[in-house]
Amino acid sequence: MNFLLLIVIVLFCVAASQIMKIFEISSAMRGEKQYVITDRDNRLNGRLFFIFLVVFFGFCIWQLFKYKDKLLPVAASEEGVELDWLLNFNFVIISIVFFVTNAFLFYFAYKYHGRTGHKAVYYPENHKLELLWTIIPGIVLAVIIFLGLRTWHSITRDPEGEEYMLVEVYSKQFDWTARYSGDDNTLGFATYKKIAPNNPLGVDSADKASADDFLVNPGGELHIKKGTRVKFVFRSRDVIHSAYFPHFRQQMNTVPGMTTMLHFVPTITTDSMKLITNNPEFDYVLLCNKICGASHYNMQLKVVVDEPAKFDEWYKEAKKKTIFASVPADSKEEDKKPVDPVPASNDTAKTLNSDTAAQKKP
Amino acid sequence: MSTENHGHAHAHHDHDEHHRESFITKYIFSQDHKTISRQFLITAVIMAVVAMLMSTLFRLQLAWPEEKFQFINWMLGDRWGKDGIMDPNMYLALVTIHGTIMVFFVLTGGLSGTFSNLLIPYQIGARDMASGFLNMLSYWFFFVSSIIMLYSLFVPDGPASSGWTVYPPLSALPQAMPGSGLGTTLWLVSMTLFVVSALLGGLNYIITVLNLRTKGMTMSRLPLTIWAFLITAILGLLSFPVLVGAVLLLIFDRSMGTSFYLSDIYIGGQALDATGGSPILFQHLFWFLGHPEVYIVILPALGIASEVIAVNSRKPIFGYRAMVGSMLAIGFLSFIVWGHHMFITGMNPFLGSVFVFTTLLIAIPSAVKAFNYITTIWKGNVQYTPAMLFCVGLVSTFITGGVTGIILADSALDIPIHDNYFVVAHFHIVMGLSAILGMLAGVYHWFPKLFLRMMNKKLGYLHFWLTFVSAYGVFFPMHFLGLAGVPRRYYHNTDFPLFDNLIDINEFVTVCAIIGALAQIIFLFNFFYSMFRGDRAPENPWNSNTLEWTNGVGNHHGNWVGPLPVVHRWAYDYSKPGKDQDFVPQTVPLEDGEHDGGHIPH
């Protein structure tokens, strides 16, 4: 293999030098310096630009058709549908710009290739023209900015006061753990200092709210309910990861030392999506999208969207295995409380607290 | 640098004999801007070859992940390429160092270093840089930092692997990945030295442009290349020190137990003491450099394109003032857009919307530049030198990559495509390709000034067409990978059902990448061969107006034998009505009643 590669490279060099010799001899025979640009060169390259224009556009359109089915299927969340609309709107605009300007560029490159005896037009400026193509992009961008920010603010708003299910997603090298907030829809206090083999998220058992919290461990299934807003809050144990839900068009970094969040309303169940994609193997997935180490590429969690009834069934079963199932939360809290004063601002749980203040204990 | 030394053996017949120098002061520790420029160029070419080889290796991994390549084992050894399969850590290392070398060593050091050094004194009519000594130091800091960066490839735990942005905590904690040990230390040291080099160089460029312009060379008569280099140098001077600050704090976090960037971390089975820091702080500091850096990379390329397109279209550049104005606007705006790299880091959404606004504003001056290039070609008499081909390519990639920037700058749309292959496609086309095409255009165009010989035209054509076609073949399909949701920096794109059907795109991309890489052999051959054996360059091979083509043939100490040239007009009087020739050099006095500058004569 190495040897083969070496031969290829050597042959390439030999070929290049031979081609060059031929070029040199042929130009010497015509009595011209090899670097002087002739009409033939200009015509050749001008035509090649025209051919390139056709082939390039053809290639772009061909790809569009060929890869259309390989792209992500229809967005599976309300927010995703809105984003896809916006994306398509923007794509229409930039495609027009892309095709028109590239066409002008390559067409001019072909049309105005140099000819002996021909003289270019002295055309140093035209204020009207320049003003025109400053103002038009300006107006188009204003529309893009307006629509973009409207969507941005609606997607990133804090859903406080709305109805949602609260789930924590916890990242570490190289897997995801989900913690459901249970019936009280409130996540118990958690801090990295309490991390232990049987408590991978460092949940504080002293906090009443943690009593009904339950986990979906790595390798499990993160179930969410069709039609119900789910709010994910994120913590990270070690390095920055990014929680990427491609099918729901959602993403948020998970950052050690702070909490982040995103929320969306899933609209298509896994089963329906299997039909839509015509792929019985289809599954939603949560991926890591921020470089985090060797197995970055393999850090994922299966996501399942259920019909409400099916979800409730799953939930009833899953919530039986709370984190602190063996210890009654109340008694635990009593002997813990005085021992564990909440440390100052440096505690993750503190930020989590403020984030979910409305649902926390008073 | 031995090639460099031999390369100039032919230049010994110095016309200007009054200043004798030893071999060492002339070719190694030289303070002459032309030699320093050649040193930068050749170092950058070597670095570019290394970085390109790396990209070929990881492209092989992406296209044929299960395949055993004997020569991967041969290149990476048993630890990183066991049985010919690349180790995931090595994959990340290659991606990281590929990015670092390309962005900093090739497209910043190589591009600005080569052409600012060569062209600033030549085109403004100066004998040399303001400080030859600082200029020499600038190169040697660059050289040492390159050596350290290359050396880091050979440390036992591998080089820095946390991406070219080296985000902590990943880059701060050796427990997180092996590359975050000694490899990252060397990366940080190398980058610090690199910044020293960039600052010394930039300071020099600014002072030289402002103070050493020859008689008649007003700012409004400066060629656009010089404007581009000037603005680039100012950007560098203002932003690079922030990178040193960021790097320094990271060094403290790594080795002195501080926690600027670290907080509440549990890794390797224990909770760390670090508390109160924020990894987001690093991102703010990094991108405060990182975004201007993008323009530090692209502006010189655009400057070169402005010059080459005007010369070879045989037309004045369209809208000179608008071109200067848009570069100034881009330069200014580039400092207030860094947050668009951080929309989904948990930054306040309102802050995000401010960055959306400033970022999309940049599209306006960029669009003006693209339109002006196209209008310059319109009704021209286009001479297809290899340099001109590369510039037409540059305008195309600048547009193609630029328009996708509009999508990424829109914070809402950034959510689903942030950090996936759409981004990879975008910045490789708009920044990587445009800048490298501009750099190659510069090499072809100013080779006669650099090495006093001509490069072979036809090999240049071959090189361009293979490069241009394969480059689009590499990066265009990546948009579709992005829209399919493939995250970047994945060792396998095809390891799970979601992306299984994308393998054919990856194979196509890799085949194009290999063709593109092989095409560069043509360039390397042409480059080194022409250095010794090319046709001798005449004084003004492209019939250009600017001053660098007025000093006869050969290198002269002090650039011009005798007095410095005096400038009487702007640099773009091509095909001016009423003139016999289709170019009027800047040194030709204005006739009675003739207007200077870009006005349509009445």
Interface residues (C-beta under 8 A of the other chain):
Chain A: M1 N2 L5 V8 I9 F12 C13 A16 S17 I19 M20 F23 E24 K33 Q34 Y35 I37 D41 N42 L44 N45 G46 L48 F49 F52 F56 F59 C60 Q63 Y67 K70 L71 L72 G80 L83 L86 L87 N90 F91 I93 I94 V97 F98 T101 N102 F104 L105 F106 F108 A109 Y112 H113 G114 R115 H118 K119 A120 V121 Y122 Y123 P124 E125 N126 L129 E130 W133 T134 P137 G138 L141 I144 I145 G148 L149 T151 W152 H153 I155 T156 R157 Q173 T191 Y192 K193 I195 G202 R237 D238 V239 I240 S242 Y244 P246 H247 R249 Q250 Q251 M252 N253 V255 P256 G257 M258 T259 T260 E281 F282 D283 V285 L287 C288 N289 K290 I291 C292 G293 A294 S295 H296 Y297 N298 Q300 S345 N346 D347 T348
Chain B: F69 Q70 F71 W74 D87 P88 N89 L92 S162 G163 Y167 P169 L170 L173 A176 M177 L262 S263 D264 I265 Y266 I267 A271 T275 G276 G277 S278 P279 I280 S313 R314 K315 P316 I317 F318 G319 Y320 R321 A322 I344 T345 G346 P349 G352 S353 V356 F357 L360 L361 A363 I364 A367 V368 A370 F371 N372 Y373 I374 T375 I377 W378 K379 G380 N381 V382 Q383 Y384 T385 L389 V392 V395 S396 I399 T400 V403 T404 I406 I407 D410 S411 A412 L413 I415 P416 H418 D419 N420 M454 M455 N456 K457 K458 L459 Y461 L462 W465 F468 V469 Y472 F476 P477 F480 L483 A484 G485 P487 R488 R489 Y490 Y491 H492 N493 D495 F496 P497 L498 N501 L502 I505 L518 I521 I522 F525 N526 Y529 D535 P541 Y572 Y574 S575 K576 P577 D582 G597 G598 H599 I600 P601
